[in-house]
Amino acid sequence: MRNFLADVEAFLARHPEVSPTRFGEESVNDPALVRQLRNTEKPRRPRTDTCEKVYNWMTSYEEKHGTDTRATAEAA
């Protein structure tokens, strides 16, 4: 499986209008998702179905809203 947290972080970098809290709320109804994934002492390990929901949500969001390529270029 891909690096889930890296994919989430890349999405958030491309979409600065989406806060980590909003991301969790809208993707899996869990506003603490990103904070828990980022926890270095005890990171959350999401189940496969949670990852699938998040990936589906990210794909749907980008289909509706496009990608903010400025954020991607600035991060490089």
C-alpha positions as CSV (number, residue, x, y, z in Angstrom):
1,M,0.0,0.0,0.0
2,R,1.1,3.5,-0.7
3,N,2.3,5.7,2.1
4,F,-1.1,6.9,3.3
5,L,0.1,9.9,5.4
6,A,2.3,11.1,2.6
7,D,-0.7,11.0,0.2
8,V,-2.8,12.9,2.7
9,E,-0.1,15.5,3.3
10,A,0.4,15.9,-0.5
11,F,-3.4,16.4,-0.9
12,L,-3.4,19.1,1.8
13,A,-0.5,20.8,0.2
14,R,-2.3,21.0,-3.1
15,H,-5.5,22.2,-1.4
16,P,-4.7,24.8,1.2
17,E,-8.4,25.7,1.4
18,V,-8.9,22.3,3.1
19,S,-7.8,22.3,6.7
20,P,-6.7,19.0,8.3
21,T,-9.9,19.1,10.5
22,R,-12.1,19.7,7.4
23,F,-10.3,16.9,5.6
24,G,-11.1,14.4,8.3
25,E,-14.7,15.5,8.8
26,E,-15.5,15.4,5.1
27,S,-13.6,12.3,4.2
28,V,-14.5,9.9,7.1
29,N,-16.5,12.0,9.6
30,D,-13.5,12.2,11.9
31,P,-12.1,15.7,12.5
32,A,-9.1,14.2,14.4
33,L,-8.0,11.9,11.6
34,V,-5.0,13.9,10.3
35,R,-3.9,14.9,13.8
36,Q,-3.8,11.3,14.9
37,L,-2.0,10.2,11.7
38,R,0.6,12.9,12.4
39,N,1.2,11.8,16.0
40,T,4.8,10.7,16.1
41,E,4.6,8.9,19.4
42,K,1.6,6.7,18.6
43,P,0.4,7.3,15.0
44,R,-3.0,6.1,14.0
45,R,-3.0,3.1,11.7
46,P,-6.2,3.3,9.7
47,R,-8.1,0.2,8.5
48,T,-8.1,-0.6,4.8
49,D,-11.7,0.5,4.4
50,T,-10.9,3.9,6.0
51,C,-8.0,4.4,3.6
52,E,-10.3,3.5,0.7
53,K,-12.9,6.1,1.8
54,V,-10.2,8.7,2.1
55,Y,-8.7,8.0,-1.3
56,N,-12.2,8.0,-2.9
57,W,-13.0,11.3,-1.2
58,M,-9.7,12.9,-2.4
59,T,-10.3,11.7,-5.9
60,S,-13.9,13.1,-5.9
61,Y,-12.7,16.4,-4.4
62,E,-10.1,16.9,-7.1
63,E,-12.6,16.0,-9.8
64,K,-15.0,18.6,-8.5
65,H,-12.5,21.3,-7.5
66,G,-9.4,20.7,-9.6
67,T,-5.9,20.9,-8.2
68,D,-4.2,24.0,-6.9
69,T,-1.0,23.7,-8.9
70,R,0.5,26.8,-7.2
71,A,0.8,24.9,-3.9
72,T,2.4,22.0,-5.6
73,A,4.9,24.2,-7.4
74,E,5.7,26.1,-4.2
75,A,6.4,22.9,-2.3
76,A,9.0,21.8,-4.9
